[in-house]
Amino acid sequence: MNKKQIELSNGEQYFYLDEGNNESVLVLLHGNMSSSIHFLPIIESLQNDFRIIAPDMRGFGDSSYNNHINSIEDFGLDVFLLLDALNIKKYNLLGWSTGGAIALKMAAIRPEAVKKLILLESASYRGYPIFKKDEKGNSIIGTHYDNKEDMAQDTVQVSPFDNAFKNNDVATIAAVWDQLIYPVNKPLKEDGNLFLSESMKQRNLVDVDWALTTFNMSDSSNGVSKGDGTIKNVQCPVLSLWSEKDLVVPEYMIDETVESLNNAKKVVLKNAGHNPLVDCPEKVIIYIKEFAI
């Protein structure tokens, strides 16, 4: 599969996968430390039933990062520009991890365009907090950073990985994936190397982490931002898939998001971690087809 390229009207060079010819469109939105390529385990089995659009978000993969993002919404606005340029009016959305937050925001901004929404190990509609740390490096729950610059100095969750990307420290990022993302199954060596090479292209880690902490679609404060109340604008049916061995997104984040929506259901994937695309792609494919076809 080869990525296509387009210049968005905001000047960003955007790369994306466009597979299948079906009238029904499924847009796949990747998460942090990844790209469109991480969806390869499911694309081939879905492209007979959907036209698959999978972009590299701004600052990820091969897409440009000419202008820094300030919010999760900025990523979604880029995707809208792509879909508008491709003259795609209605579509299903799937968002994995950070991509889930982007998908939720898109569904709130254009509820008439999103037919079905699938959340895969998604960040909460109230964001994903990064707390201050004590002298032992443990999170001090409830203590938030006041600004992006201070958060960027977090020596546990942010700066080691930001430095790894800047210094092309492949071993550090590989260790993150091995320990946190692949607690159940490991990809085949060739696939794992491909996924890792795509991960290393990221240029926006601090901006993404701050966008996640400030993301808040609820009508109450999450400790960093007041919340814009836009979760109520999500009108489409929602399926939230969460793996019982996910070491990144805790179950409470899934539950609070599902409970905030009018038409949502949760499915727990057994014996899978934060990347069910590797752990149980067959199950993910079945749930997508059952829900969105």
C-alpha positions in Angstrom: 0.0 0.0 0.0 1.3 3.4 -1.0 0.5 6.7 0.7 -1.1 9.4 -1.4 -0.2 13.1 -0.9 -2.2 16.2 -1.0 -1.6 19.8 0.0 -4.4 20.9 2.3 -5.8 24.4 2.0 -4.0 25.3 5.3 -0.7 24.6 3.6 0.1 21.3 5.3 1.4 18.5 3.1 -0.8 15.6 4.1 -0.2 11.9 3.4 -2.9 9.3 3.6 -3.9 5.8 2.6 -6.9 5.4 0.3 -7.9 1.8 -0.2 -11.0 0.1 -1.5 -13.7 1.4 -3.8 -16.9 0.9 -1.7 -19.3 3.8 -1.4 -19.3 3.3 2.4 -16.3 5.2 3.8 -14.4 4.3 6.9 -11.9 6.9 8.2 -9.1 5.5 10.4 -7.5 7.9 12.9 -4.3 6.8 14.5 -3.0 7.6 18.0 0.2 9.0 19.5 3.6 7.6 18.5 2.0 6.0 15.3 0.8 6.7 11.8 -1.7 5.4 9.2 0.6 2.4 8.7 -0.3 1.0 12.1 -3.7 0.1 10.7 -2.3 -2.3 8.1 -3.3 -5.4 10.1 -7.0 -4.6 9.5 -7.1 -2.6 6.2 -6.9 -5.5 3.8 -9.8 -7.3 5.4 -11.9 -4.1 5.5 -11.3 -2.7 2.0 -13.9 -4.9 0.3 -16.6 -3.5 2.6 -15.4 0.1 2.9 -13.4 2.7 1.2 -10.6 3.2 3.8 -9.2 6.6 4.3 -6.3 6.6 6.9 -4.3 9.9 7.2 -1.0 10.6 8.8 -1.9 13.3 11.2 -0.1 16.6 11.1 3.4 16.1 12.6 3.1 12.3 12.3 4.3 9.9 9.7 5.1 11.6 6.4 2.7 14.6 6.8 4.2 18.0 7.4 4.3 20.0 10.6 4.5 23.5 9.2 2.2 24.9 11.9 2.0 23.6 15.4 -1.3 22.2 16.7 -2.8 23.8 19.8 -5.6 21.4 20.4 -7.1 18.0 19.5 -9.6 19.9 17.4 -6.8 21.1 15.1 -6.1 17.5 14.1 -9.8 17.0 13.3 -10.0 20.2 11.2 -7.1 18.8 9.1 -9.1 15.6 8.5 -12.1 17.7 7.5 -10.0 19.5 4.9 -8.8 16.2 3.5 -12.3 14.7 3.3 -13.7 17.9 1.7 -10.9 17.8 -0.9 -11.9 14.2 -1.7 -15.6 15.2 -1.8 -16.5 12.7 0.9 -19.7 13.9 2.6 -20.6 11.1 4.9 -18.4 8.5 6.6 -17.8 6.2 9.5 -15.0 7.1 11.9 -12.7 4.9 13.9 -10.3 6.5 16.3 -7.5 4.6 18.2 -6.2 6.1 21.5 -5.5 9.8 20.8 -7.4 9.2 17.5 -10.5 8.4 19.6 -10.4 11.9 21.1 -10.0 13.4 17.6 -12.9 11.3 16.3 -15.2 12.4 19.2 -14.5 16.0 18.4 -15.1 15.6 14.7 -18.4 13.8 15.4 -19.4 16.8 17.6 -18.4 19.4 15.0 -20.1 17.7 12.1 -22.8 15.4 13.5 -24.6 15.2 10.2 -21.5 13.8 8.5 -20.6 11.0 10.8 -22.7 7.8 10.4 -21.1 5.6 13.0 -18.2 6.1 15.5 -15.9 3.4 16.7 -13.6 4.2 19.6 -10.6 1.9 20.0 -8.8 2.1 23.4 -9.8 5.8 23.3 -8.7 8.7 25.4 -11.6 10.1 27.5 -13.9 12.8 26.4 -12.4 14.7 29.4 -8.9 14.3 28.2 -5.8 12.3 29.3 -4.1 13.9 32.3 -0.4 14.1 32.9 0.1 14.8 36.6 3.1 16.3 38.4 5.5 13.8 39.9 7.0 13.4 43.4 10.7 12.9 44.0 10.4 9.2 43.2 8.8 9.8 39.9 5.3 8.8 40.9 2.2 10.8 39.8 0.7 13.1 42.3 -2.9 12.5 41.4 -4.9 15.7 40.9 -1.8 18.0 40.6 -1.8 19.4 37.0 0.8 21.4 35.1 -0.1 25.0 34.6 1.3 25.3 31.1 2.9 23.3 28.2 6.4 24.4 29.0 6.3 23.0 32.5 4.7 19.8 31.4 7.4 19.4 28.7 9.9 19.0 31.6 8.1 16.0 33.1 10.9 13.5 33.5 8.7 10.4 33.4 6.0 10.8 30.8 7.2 13.5 28.4 10.8 14.7 28.2 12.4 11.2 27.8 10.3 10.4 24.8 10.5 13.9 23.3 14.3 13.6 23.5 14.1 10.1 22.0 12.3 11.4 19.0 14.6 14.4 18.6 17.8 12.2 18.9 16.4 9.3 16.9 16.8 7.1 19.9 15.0 4.1 18.4 15.8 1.8 21.4 13.8 4.0 23.9 10.7 4.2 21.7 11.0 0.4 20.9 11.1 -0.2 24.7 7.9 1.8 25.2 6.0 -0.2 22.6 7.4 -3.5 23.9 6.5 -2.8 27.5 3.3 -0.8 27.3 1.7 -1.4 23.9 2.6 -5.1 23.3 2.0 -6.8 26.7 0.2 -9.7 24.9 1.4 -10.3 21.4 4.4 -8.9 19.5 4.1 -8.2 15.8 6.2 -10.1 13.3 9.7 -8.7 13.2 9.3 -7.2 9.7 6.0 -5.6 10.7 7.4 -4.4 14.0 10.3 -2.7 12.3 7.9 -1.0 9.9 5.7 0.2 12.7 8.7 1.5 14.7 10.1 3.3 11.7 6.8 5.1 11.3 6.6 5.9 15.0 10.1 7.6 14.8 8.8 10.1 12.3 6.8 12.0 15.0 7.7 15.7 15.6 4.9 16.9 17.8 5.0 14.9 21.1 4.9 17.8 23.5 2.1 19.5 21.6 0.0 16.3 21.5 0.5 15.6 25.2 -0.6 19.1 26.1 -3.5 18.9 23.7 -4.6 15.7 25.4 -4.4 17.2 28.9 -6.5 20.3 27.9 -9.0 18.3 25.8 -12.4 18.4 27.6 -15.7 18.0 25.9 -17.6 17.8 29.2 -19.4 20.7 30.9 -17.1 20.7 34.0 -13.4 21.3 34.6 -10.9 18.4 34.3 -8.4 20.3 36.4 -6.7 22.0 33.4 -9.5 23.3 31.2 -13.1 24.2 31.9 -14.8 22.0 29.2 -16.8 23.1 26.3 -19.8 20.8 26.7 -19.7 19.6 23.1 -20.0 15.9 23.9 -23.8 16.5 23.8 -23.4 17.3 20.0 -22.4 13.7 19.2 -25.5 12.2 17.7 -24.3 9.0 15.9 -24.2 5.5 17.4 -20.9 4.8 19.1 -19.1 1.5 19.8 -16.2 1.6 22.3 -13.8 -1.3 22.2 -11.4 -1.6 25.2 -8.9 -4.3 26.0 -8.7 -5.8 29.5 -4.9 -5.7 29.4 -4.6 -2.1 28.2 -1.8 -0.5 30.2 -2.3 3.0 28.7 -6.0 3.8 28.9 -7.7 2.8 32.2 -11.2 1.4 32.0 -12.7 4.4 33.9 -11.9 6.6 30.9 -13.9 4.3 28.6 -16.8 4.1 31.1 -17.1 7.9 31.6 -17.1 8.5 27.9 -19.7 5.8 27.1 -21.9 7.1 29.9 -21.7 10.6 28.5 -23.1 9.6 25.1 -26.8 9.0 24.3 -26.2 5.9 22.0 -23.0 4.1 23.0 -22.1 0.6 24.0 -18.8 -0.8 25.4 -17.2 -4.1 24.4 -14.3 -5.6 26.4 -11.7 -7.5 24.4 -10.2 -10.4 26.3 -6.5 -11.1 26.3 -5.6 -7.9 24.4 -3.7 -4.8 25.3 -3.6 -1.2 24.0 -3.0 -2.4 20.4 -5.7 -4.9 19.5 -4.7 -4.3 15.9 -1.8 -6.6 16.7 -3.3 -8.7 19.6 -6.7 -9.6 18.0 -7.2 -8.0 14.6 -9.8 -10.6 13.6 -12.0 -9.6 16.5 -11.6 -5.9 15.7 -12.5 -6.5 12.1 -15.6 -8.5 13.1 -16.9 -5.8 15.5 -16.2 -3.1 12.9 -18.2 -4.9 10.2 -21.1 -5.9 12.5 -21.4 -2.3 13.7 -20.7 -0.2 10.6 -21.9 -2.2 7.6 
